[in-house]
Amino acid sequence: RENSSENILSSANRLLLHEGRLMLAESTRLLDVYLFLFDDFLLITKIKRNKKKYGGSDTSLIPVSPSLTPELQSFIKEGGFCTVLDQPIPLDRLVLKNVEPI
């Protein structure tokens, strides 16, 4: 929901533990996602690339937070963005399992 997503990252006590790209297997296709692992939940975002070119504007002038990984900074400067794929998954409800590669 748009109105509740504004405050999703606003907790001053929340820590970002890890972030990075992943391929998510969805029934018949692979989805390029970017994960944010916080100390209390996992946030899965869908990576989207802006297909429109910024007519003559210099994308290197787009302000990007220095706290982001270089990979994500570069992606944003190229016009990409992440949208929240689903509700955050609380860590106390998350189960991780090792699986064999396909």
N, C-alpha and C positions, 0 to 999 in steps of 0.2 A: 504494500500500500504506500502510495506516495507520501501521505501525511505522516505516517509513523516511521518511514525510512529516514526522515531528516535527523532523528535523534539516535539512530542505530549505532553510530560510532562516537557519540558525544561524551561517554563516560570518561572522566579524568583518571579513573583507577584501572581502566582496561589496558592491557598490554598486548601488542602485536608480537606474537612469538615467531611466526614464519609466514612467508607468502611465496607464491610461485605459480607457474603455468602447469597445466595438466590436461590430458585428454580424457574426457568422461565418456564412457560407453553407454549410449542410450539405445536400447533395443536394436535398431538397424543402422545406426550411424554413430560417428564419433563427434564429440562436441569439444571445441577448444575453450577451456575455462581457466580462470585465474582464481586461486584460493587464497583466503586470508584466514590464518589460524590465530585467534585471539586466546587469551587465557580462560575465557568463559564460553566461547562458541566458535564454530567454523562457518565462514561466509563463502559461498560459492557464487562467483560472478561469471557472466558470459562475456567473452571478448568480442567486441564489434569493431569493425574497421569502417571509418567514414569513407564512403565511395566518392563523395564530392571533393573536388580540389578547391582549395582556397585560392581564388583568383589573384595571383600575384603576391599574396601576403606571405610573409616569412614566418613559417611555423616554428622556427627556433625561438621566436619571441613569446610564445605561449608560456605563461608562468606555470611551473611544475614544482611541486613540493620536493625539497631536497631529501626528505625522509623516505621517499619511495625508492625502490630498487632501480638501478640504472636501466634494467630491461623495461620496467613499467614506465619510467620517465621517457625513454625513447619511443615507446609505443604511443604514449599520449601526445608527444610532439609530432608524431606522424599522423595525427588526427584520429587515433583509436580511442576507445573508451570501454568501460566495463559497466554492465548493468547487472543488478542482483538477480540471480536465477531463481531463487526460492528463499523461503524464510531461513534465517540463520539456524544452525543446528547446535543446540546446547551440548557442551562437552559431556555432561553427565548422562546424555541420551545417545551418545555416539559410540559405536563399536567398530574397532579396526581389526582387519584380518589380513594376513599375508595370502596372496593368491599367486598361482603360477602364471608366468607370462603366456599370452596366447600364441 
